[in-house]
Amino acid sequence: MRTKETRNTRIINEALGVSCRFNEIDNLGFWVNSNTGEGYRITADSLKSGNLAEIGYVANNDHFTFVSSDPYAPISRLRTETANLDLPVRF
């Protein structure tokens, strides 16, 4: 059975594997620090005005890679998706 792909789904799927700095994260989902392999669940609440900034993550050159649009996906699935993107898996 094929699922219907909407424009929003296509945009999210195309964003998988995209990297940015922590303060530039604007999609909810699961992100991985490309250098350390640590995983971060970015929820809708954390994206609300200013909430992500309250986390206070500070680094000079760390980049985060968008791994999944589902921040609550099972860890085993997120590990597999992270490894498929050739990123370190340390969560």
C-alpha positions in Angstrom: 0.0 0.0 0.0 1.4 3.4 -1.0 0.8 6.4 1.2 -0.1 9.7 -0.3 2.9 12.1 0.0 1.9 15.7 0.7 4.0 18.7 0.1 4.8 19.1 3.8 5.8 15.5 4.0 8.1 15.9 1.0 9.7 19.0 2.5 10.4 17.2 5.8 11.8 14.1 4.0 14.0 16.3 1.9 15.3 18.0 5.1 16.5 14.7 6.6 20.2 14.7 6.8 20.4 18.5 6.7 22.9 20.1 9.2 22.8 23.4 10.9 23.9 25.0 14.2 21.9 24.5 17.3 20.4 28.0 17.4 19.3 27.5 13.7 17.1 24.4 14.4 13.6 25.2 13.3 12.0 21.8 12.7 10.7 19.6 15.4 12.1 16.1 15.4 15.2 14.2 16.4 18.5 15.9 15.8 22.0 14.5 16.3 25.1 16.4 17.1 27.2 15.5 14.1 30.5 15.7 16.1 29.6 13.9 19.3 26.7 11.6 18.2 24.4 12.8 21.0 20.7 12.8 20.2 18.2 15.6 21.0 14.4 15.3 20.9 13.2 18.8 19.7 9.5 19.0 20.5 6.9 21.6 19.5 7.2 23.0 23.0 10.9 23.5 22.7 10.5 25.4 19.4 8.0 27.9 20.9 9.3 31.4 21.1 12.6 31.3 23.0 12.3 27.9 24.6 15.1 26.4 22.5 17.4 29.2 23.5 16.7 28.5 27.2 18.5 25.1 26.8 21.7 27.2 26.7 23.7 24.9 24.4 27.0 26.7 23.7 29.6 25.4 21.2 31.9 26.9 18.6 31.6 24.5 15.7 29.0 21.8 16.5 26.5 21.0 13.8 23.3 19.2 14.3 21.8 16.9 11.7 18.0 16.3 11.2 17.4 12.6 11.5 13.7 12.1 12.0 10.6 14.3 12.0 9.2 12.3 14.9 10.9 13.4 18.2 9.2 10.5 20.0 10.4 7.7 17.7 11.8 4.6 19.4 15.5 4.9 20.2 16.3 1.7 18.2 14.7 3.3 15.1 16.6 6.6 15.6 19.9 4.7 16.0 19.3 3.0 12.7 18.4 6.2 10.9 21.4 8.0 12.4 23.7 5.2 11.3 22.1 5.3 7.8 23.2 8.9 7.6 26.8 7.9 8.5 26.7 9.8 11.8 28.1 8.7 15.1 25.6 7.0 17.3 26.2 7.7 21.0 22.7 7.7 22.5 
